[in-house]
């Protein structure tokens, strides 16, 4: 059966009952969205402050390939397995974006028998968080143009407006637009553009905010434009926009509670991409899970060079989170892809290609253990086409590197298929003090932080940028030099070229743009030609998604 068919045949329990029975969460502290989704009140979360934290486990992966790796599926399977072993565990995931759901990636609620449900709701509008984030972002956009139209008392230079608009869909036609056409009644002509909602700074702010007050203060710090003197910043608070924006996010700031196919709790909240944003679910969700459970299993987007790096260097640094271990997900198919095998031939045994593609896993593993300072378990996410020889080769190479390696069959068997993985992870986290190391220190200059990531993690020989971009980074250094770096880079390769597979070394990383995310508290730098508004593929997933007369969604994967 397809993922959606498996999900639709599952037996869900009322989410309020699961929360009460397994975690003693009183019903009055949950805001139900139907029977199977609910939001947790911030007041209840605040009441957990004095409780001891559980152990935090991060799930990441090798560099993505057309073969798929299964990071979310593994997170769900591992969490279900730990609960099967009697370990009180909650999973923390990101909310899916509509753009990829209708584009090339499909849904993001897990797969097979390791899913979170209700799958259709989670992948589509869910509880409306992304809608609220998009509207809050676009309210600020509208207030900028409105202020200029009514006299521009703040002296905003319309050529130096830094705040685009957003929509939660892959729509390449909106990357660069002209607004204000149609005469004076429609404002003034200027260049503008759209990003996807998951690239919005409002999304990053929601994911890093720790309270309503912190959310509103961060929203007020957003730099939207500069005055005609080129140096004086205009903030969202100068437009008195932060209060209304925070009001629109009144419910979005509350974490969402759902369940797995095995009726275990999962918190799904926030959803920045890891290739163009920081790629982690909300700090509030993660900290809530750590207070409620003995173990919290979370994931960070794409490969460990992107999501895991930002999880450590941005999220853990800002929120003082201390992970205990990392699970690095790989498939034989993905490693063969990194060895040069085309998608059509990935189901055939090819030990030579597998051996060649292993270098991608090896670099991610070394980065996790050496630069993040964390113990790592390699999870072979099992496919039915995997041969014994392929599994033996991966295991043998991991053993030579001193890394535990476990075959996990959670996709086909649910939590039962991941029990060996759970035991291996528990053997580590129960026997070490939580903690990690950062790739760079706060005091390093911004340019040196970029170089540290590119040379240590990506294997690059150098980082370059035009004089204009270097000048922009130099200006940012003066006031924001203590900020961490968020590199927007292709997820498909350690380099900036998505076609370069394996573990390239000695390449050049070109920085083409630098953006200040003052409310979020980091600097976004664009590497190569990375787009913050994706496009749809030739045959988008939207072509196969449908709904029956009975209201049943079909074709969603």
C-alpha positions in Angstrom: 0.0 0.0 0.0 1.0 3.6 -0.5 1.9 5.7 2.6 -1.5 7.5 2.5 -3.4 4.2 2.3 -1.5 2.8 5.3 -2.2 6.0 7.2 -5.9 6.0 6.3 -6.3 2.4 7.5 -4.7 3.1 10.9 -6.6 3.3 14.1 -6.2 6.7 15.6 -7.1 7.4 19.2 -8.4 10.8 20.5 -5.3 12.9 21.0 -6.6 14.2 24.4 -6.9 10.6 25.7 -3.3 9.7 24.6 -1.9 12.9 26.2 -3.8 12.2 29.5 -3.0 8.5 29.7 0.7 8.6 28.7 1.8 12.0 29.9 -0.8 13.2 32.4 -1.5 16.3 30.4 -4.9 17.7 31.6 -7.5 18.2 28.8 -8.0 21.8 29.7 -4.4 22.5 28.7 -5.0 21.3 25.1 -6.8 23.2 22.3 -8.3 20.4 20.1 -8.4 20.8 16.3 -10.9 18.0 15.7 -10.3 14.6 17.4 -6.7 13.9 16.5 -4.8 17.2 16.6 -4.3 19.6 19.4 -2.2 22.6 20.5 -0.5 22.7 23.9 -1.1 25.9 25.9 1.9 28.0 26.7 0.8 28.3 30.3 1.0 24.6 30.7 4.4 24.5 29.1 5.5 27.2 31.6 4.4 25.0 34.4 6.9 22.4 33.4 10.0 24.6 33.9 11.2 23.0 37.1 11.0 19.4 35.7 14.3 17.6 34.8 15.2 17.5 31.1 15.2 14.2 29.3 17.8 13.1 26.8 17.9 14.7 23.3 18.7 12.6 20.2 19.2 14.1 16.8 18.4 12.2 13.6 20.2 13.4 10.4 21.3 11.9 7.1 23.8 11.6 4.3 23.5 14.1 1.5 20.1 13.7 -0.2 19.7 11.8 -3.5 16.8 11.0 -5.8 16.8 7.6 -4.0 15.6 9.0 -0.7 17.1 8.5 2.8 14.1 8.4 5.2 15.1 10.8 8.0 11.5 11.5 9.2 10.6 7.9 8.8 13.6 6.9 11.0 12.7 9.5 13.6 9.2 8.1 13.9 10.4 4.5 13.8 13.1 5.1 16.5 10.6 6.9 18.7 8.1 4.1 18.4 10.8 1.5 19.1 11.9 3.3 22.3 8.4 3.4 23.5 8.0 -0.3 22.8 11.1 -0.9 25.0 9.4 1.0 27.8 11.2 4.2 27.4 9.0 7.3 27.7 9.7 9.0 24.4 8.3 11.9 22.3 9.2 12.7 18.7 9.7 16.3 17.6 9.3 17.1 13.8 8.9 20.0 11.5 5.6 20.9 9.7 5.6 20.1 6.0 5.4 23.0 3.5 2.8 22.9 0.8 5.4 23.8 -1.9 7.3 20.4 -1.7 4.0 18.5 -1.1 2.8 19.6 -4.5 6.2 19.7 -6.0 8.9 17.0 -6.2 9.5 16.0 -2.6 6.0 15.0 -1.6 4.8 14.9 2.0 6.9 14.8 5.1 5.0 12.8 7.7 7.2 9.7 7.5 6.5 6.6 5.4 5.4 3.0 5.5 4.5 1.9 9.0 6.5 4.7 10.6 4.3 7.7 10.1 2.6 10.5 12.0 -1.1 10.9 11.5 -3.5 12.3 10.4 -1.2 12.3 7.5 -3.4 14.3 5.1 -4.0 17.1 7.6 -0.3 17.3 8.6 0.8 17.5 5.0 -1.9 20.0 3.9 -3.2 22.9 6.1 -2.6 21.2 9.5 -3.5 23.7 12.2 -2.9 26.8 10.1 0.5 27.8 11.4 2.1 28.4 8.0 -0.9 30.5 6.9 -0.5 32.6 10.0 3.2 33.0 9.4 2.7 34.0 5.8 0.0 36.6 6.7 2.1 38.0 9.5 5.0 38.4 7.0 2.9 39.9 4.3 1.2 42.3 6.8 4.7 43.8 7.4 5.2 44.0 3.6 1.9 45.9 3.2 2.7 48.3 6.0 6.1 49.2 4.5 4.5 50.2 1.2 1.6 51.8 2.9 4.0 54.0 5.0 5.8 55.2 1.9 2.5 55.9 0.1 1.4 58.1 2.9 4.4 60.4 3.0 7.3 58.2 4.1 7.9 60.0 7.4 10.7 57.5 8.2 12.6 58.3 5.0 12.6 54.7 3.7 14.8 54.4 0.6 12.6 52.3 -1.7 15.7 51.0 -3.4 16.9 49.5 -0.2 13.9 47.6 1.1 15.0 44.2 2.3 11.7 42.7 3.0 10.1 40.6 0.3 6.7 38.9 0.3 6.0 35.2 0.8 3.7 32.4 -0.3 3.7 28.7 0.7 4.0 27.3 -2.8 6.8 26.7 -5.3 6.2 29.5 -7.8 9.3 30.5 -9.7 7.4 33.3 -11.6 7.2 35.3 -8.4 11.0 35.4 -7.7 11.3 38.9 -9.2 8.2 41.1 -9.7 7.3 44.8 -10.2 4.6 46.2 -7.8 2.7 49.4 -7.8 1.6 49.3 -11.5 -1.7 50.9 -12.5 -1.2 54.5 -11.5 -0.8 56.5 -8.2 -3.8 54.9 -6.5 -1.8 51.7 -6.4 1.3 53.1 -4.7 4.6 53.5 -6.5 6.6 51.3 -8.9 9.4 49.3 -7.4 11.1 45.9 -7.7 10.0 43.3 -5.3 9.8 39.5 -5.1 8.5 36.5 -3.2 10.2 33.8 -1.1 8.6 30.6 0.1 7.1 30.9 3.6 9.6 28.5 5.1 12.4 31.0 4.1 10.7 33.8 5.9 12.4 35.4 8.9 9.1 35.2 10.7 9.3 31.4 10.4 12.8 31.5 11.9 11.7 33.8 14.7 8.7 31.6 15.6 11.1 28.6 15.8 13.6 30.4 18.0 11.2 32.4 20.2 10.8 31.2 23.8 7.6 33.2 24.8 5.0 35.6 23.5 7.1 38.5 24.8 10.3 37.1 23.1 8.3 36.6 19.9 7.1 40.2 19.8 10.5 41.6 20.7 12.1 39.6 17.9 9.5 40.6 15.4 10.1 44.3 16.3 13.9 43.8 15.6 13.4 42.8 12.0 15.3 45.1 9.7 13.0 45.9 6.8 14.9 48.7 4.9 17.4 51.4 5.1 17.2 55.2 4.9 18.6 57.2 2.0 21.9 57.6 4.0 22.4 53.9 3.3 23.3 53.0 6.9 20.4 53.9 9.1 18.2 50.8 9.5 14.4 50.8 9.6 12.9 48.2 11.9 9.5 46.6 12.0 9.0 48.3 15.4 9.4 51.7 13.6 6.3 50.8 11.7 4.5 49.6 14.9 4.0 46.3 13.1 5.2 43.8 15.8 2.0 43.8 17.9 -0.3 42.9 15.0 2.2 40.4 13.7 2.3 38.7 17.1 -1.5 38.8 17.3 -1.6 36.9 14.0 0.7 34.3 15.5 -1.3 33.9 18.7 -2.1 30.3 18.1 0.8 29.5 15.8 3.3 29.8 18.7 1.6 26.9 20.5 3.2 23.5 19.6 1.0 20.9 17.8 0.4 17.5 19.3 -0.4 14.4 17.0 0.3 10.7 17.2 2.2 8.0 15.3 0.6 4.9 13.8 1.4 3.2 17.1 -0.4 5.9 19.0 2.7 7.5 20.5 2.8 11.3 20.9 4.7 13.5 18.5 5.1 17.3 18.5 5.1 18.9 15.1 5.8 22.6 15.1 7.6 25.0 12.7 9.2 24.1 9.5 12.1 26.1 8.1 14.0 24.4 5.2 17.6 23.5 6.0 18.9 24.5 2.6 17.7 28.0 2.7 16.9 28.5 6.5 18.0 26.8 9.7 16.0 23.6 9.3 14.8 22.8 12.8 11.5 22.5 14.6 10.7 25.1 17.3 12.7 25.5 20.5 9.4 25.5 22.4 8.5 22.1 20.9 11.9 20.6 21.7 12.0 21.9 25.2 8.5 20.8 25.9 9.3 17.3 24.8 12.4 17.2 27.0 10.2 18.2 30.0 7.4 15.7 29.3 9.5 12.7 28.3 12.7 10.9 29.3 13.8 11.0 25.7 13.1 13.4 22.8 13.9 12.3 19.3 14.2 15.1 16.8 15.3 15.6 13.2 17.0 18.4 11.2 16.5 18.9 7.5 18.6 17.4 4.7 22.1 16.2 5.2 24.3 16.7 8.3 26.2 19.5 6.6 23.1 21.6 6.6 20.4 20.7 9.1 22.6 19.1 11.8 25.2 21.9 11.5 22.5 24.5 12.0 20.9 22.5 14.8 24.2 22.6 16.6 25.6 26.0 15.7 22.3 28.0 15.8 19.5 26.2 17.7 21.6 24.5 20.4 23.8 27.6 20.8 20.9 29.9 21.2 18.6 27.7 23.3 21.3 26.0 25.4 20.3 22.6 24.2 22.6 19.7 24.9 22.1 16.7 22.6 23.3 13.2 23.7 23.7 11.4 20.4 23.2 11.5 16.7 21.6 8.9 14.3 23.0 9.2 10.8 20.5 7.7 8.3 21.7 6.2 5.0 20.4 3.7 2.5 22.3 1.4 0.2 20.4 3.1 -2.7 21.6 6.5 -1.6 25.2 5.5 -1.3 25.1 3.8 -4.7 23.7 7.1 -6.1 26.7 8.9 -4.6 28.8 6.2 -6.3 27.4 7.3 -9.7 24.5 4.9 -10.3 21.4 6.4 -12.0 18.0 6.2 -10.3 16.7 3.5 -12.7 19.5 1.1 -11.7 19.6 1.6 -7.9 17.6 -1.5 -7.2 20.4 -3.7 -8.6 23.4 -4.8 -6.6 26.5 -2.7 -7.3 29.2 -3.2 -4.7 31.7 -1.1 -6.6 29.4 2.0 -6.7 28.4 1.4 -3.1 32.1 1.4 -2.0 32.7 4.6 -4.0 29.7 6.4 -2.6 30.5 5.5 1.0 32.8 8.5 1.2 29.7 10.7 1.5 28.6 8.8 4.7 32.2 8.8 6.0 32.5 12.6 5.8 29.2 13.2 7.5 30.2 10.7 10.2 33.6 12.4 10.7 31.9 15.8 10.9 29.5 14.6 13.6 32.1 13.0 15.8 35.0 15.4 15.2 33.4 18.8 14.7 30.1 18.4 16.7 31.7 16.2 19.4 28.8 13.8 19.4 28.7 10.0 19.3 27.0 8.7 16.2 25.0 5.5 15.3 24.7 4.8 11.6 21.3 3.6 10.6 20.9 1.6 7.4 17.3 2.4 6.5 16.4 -1.0 4.9 14.9 -1.3 1.5 13.6 -4.7 0.2 16.0 -4.5 -2.8 19.1 -4.4 -0.5 21.3 -7.4 -0.8 23.2 -9.2 2.0 26.5 -8.3 0.3 25.6 -4.6 0.2 24.6 -4.5 3.9 27.8 -6.4 4.8 29.9 -3.9 2.9 28.3 -0.9 4.7 28.6 -2.5 8.1 32.2 -3.5 7.5 33.3 -0.1 6.5 31.5 1.5 9.5 33.1 -1.0 11.8 36.5 0.0 10.4 35.7 3.6 11.3 34.7 2.6 14.8 31.0 3.5 14.2 28.1 1.4 15.4 25.9 0.4 12.4 22.4 -1.0 12.6 20.0 -2.2 9.9 16.6 -0.9 10.7 13.3 -2.1 9.1 10.9 0.4 10.6 9.4 1.4 7.2 8.1 -2.2 6.8 7.6 -3.2 10.4 7.1 0.0 12.4 8.7 0.3 15.8 9.3 -3.4 16.0 11.7 -3.1 13.1 13.8 -0.4 14.9 14.3 -2.0 18.3 17.9 -2.9 17.6 18.5 0.7 16.6 16.8 1.9 19.7 19.0 -0.4 21.9 22.2 0.9 20.3 21.2 4.5 20.8 20.1 3.9 24.4 23.4 2.2 25.2 25.1 5.5 24.2 22.8 8.2 25.6 22.3 6.5 29.0 26.1 6.4 29.5 27.3 9.9 28.7 26.7 13.4 29.8 24.8 15.4 27.2 26.8 18.1 25.3 28.3 19.0 22.0 30.9 21.3 20.5 30.4 24.1 17.9 32.1 24.3 14.5 33.1 27.9 15.4 33.2 30.3 18.3 30.9 33.3 18.7 33.9 35.7 18.8 35.1 34.7 15.3 34.5 37.3 12.6 31.6 36.5 10.2 33.8 35.7 7.3 35.9 33.3 9.4 32.7 31.6 10.5 31.7 31.0 6.9 35.2 29.7 6.2 35.1 27.4 9.2 31.9 25.7 7.9 33.0 25.5 4.3 36.5 24.1 5.0 35.8 21.9 8.0 32.4 20.4 6.9 32.2 20.9 3.1 35.8 20.0 2.4 36.2 23.3 0.5 39.7 24.8 -0.2 38.5 28.4 -0.1 35.5 30.8 0.1 35.1 33.6 -2.3 32.7 36.5 -2.8 32.5 39.7 -5.0 33.8 42.9 -3.5 30.2 44.1 -3.1 29.2 41.0 -1.1 32.5 41.2 1.0 31.7 44.8 1.7 28.2 43.9 2.8 29.6 41.3 5.2 32.2 43.8 6.5 29.3 46.3 7.3 27.4 43.5 9.1 30.5 42.6 11.0 30.5 46.0 12.8 27.2 45.4 14.6 26.3 41.8 14.2 29.7 40.0 14.2 28.6 37.9 17.2 25.7 36.3 15.2 25.9 32.7 14.0 25.9 31.9 10.2 23.1 30.2 8.3 24.5 29.1 4.9 21.8 28.7 2.2 23.3 26.0 -0.1 22.2 23.1 -2.3 21.3 20.1 -0.2 22.5 17.7 -2.9 26.2 18.1 -2.5 29.0 19.2 -0.1 29.9 21.7 -2.9 27.6 24.4 -4.3 27.1 22.3 -7.5 24.1 19.9 -6.9 25.5 17.5 -9.6 28.8 16.9 -7.7 28.2 13.7 -5.7 30.2 11.8 -3.1 32.6 13.8 -0.9 34.3 16.5 -3.1 37.3 18.3 -1.7 39.4 21.3 -2.7 36.4 23.1 -4.3 35.5 26.8 -4.0 32.4 28.0 -2.2 31.2 31.3 -3.6 29.0 33.6 -1.4 26.7 35.5 -3.7 24.5 37.3 -1.1 24.4 38.2 2.6 21.1 38.8 4.4 20.6 40.1 8.0 18.0 38.1 10.0 18.1 40.4 13.0 15.0 39.2 14.6 16.1 35.5 14.3 19.6 36.5 15.4 21.7 35.1 12.6 23.2 36.0 9.2 22.0 34.2 6.1 24.6 33.9 3.3 23.6 32.5 -0.1 26.2 30.0 -1.5 26.2 29.7 -5.3 22.9 30.2 -7.1 20.6 28.8 -4.3 17.0 30.0 -4.7 14.8 31.1 -1.7 11.8 30.5 -3.9 11.8 27.0 -5.5 10.0 26.0 -8.7 7.8 23.1 -9.5 9.3 20.1 -11.5 8.1 19.1 -15.0 5.6 16.6 -13.5 4.7 18.0 -10.1 3.1 15.8 -7.4 0.0 18.1 -7.7 -0.9 16.2 -10.9 -1.6 13.0 -9.0 -3.3 14.4 -5.8 -7.1 14.2 -5.8 -10.1 14.0 -3.6 -13.0 11.5 -3.9 -16.7 12.4 -3.6 -16.6 11.0 -0.1 -13.9 13.5 0.8 -10.9 11.0 0.9 -7.6 12.5 -0.2 -5.6 10.3 -2.7 -2.2 10.5 -4.3 -0.5 12.2 -1.5 2.9 10.6 -0.6 
